[in-house]
């Protein structure tokens, strides 16, 4: 694969993640992660794909039902069999069709680490933190 092919393949994984989120499909969402993937967010640590799946299943059945993530890529680097993506993300809650006026207060900066596996690119780690205001 060329560097451009790898870049597009990484972007496609993230597009699939956003699509799975919009569909509130925890199975499709978690399938994009490696078995030993980690997620770190304020007050949260998920040590593997099974835990990520459980968290998203509960979220999609509860407070995240009908939500979707809006993401803006800030940086993408492919480094051999790894890729690092930095993005700005906002969750639109059920009923929100546009980015709300208070979006800056809800925005996070996220770091995605992807790895090339025998099954294609997978998310190996994700972390986010609220943006400074």
Beta strands, then each sheet from edge to edge (+ up, - down):
strand 1: 33-41
strand 2: 44-46
strand 3: 68-79
strand 4: 82-92
strand 5: 108-117
strand 6: 120-130
sheet 1: 2+ 1- 6- 5+ 4- 3+
end
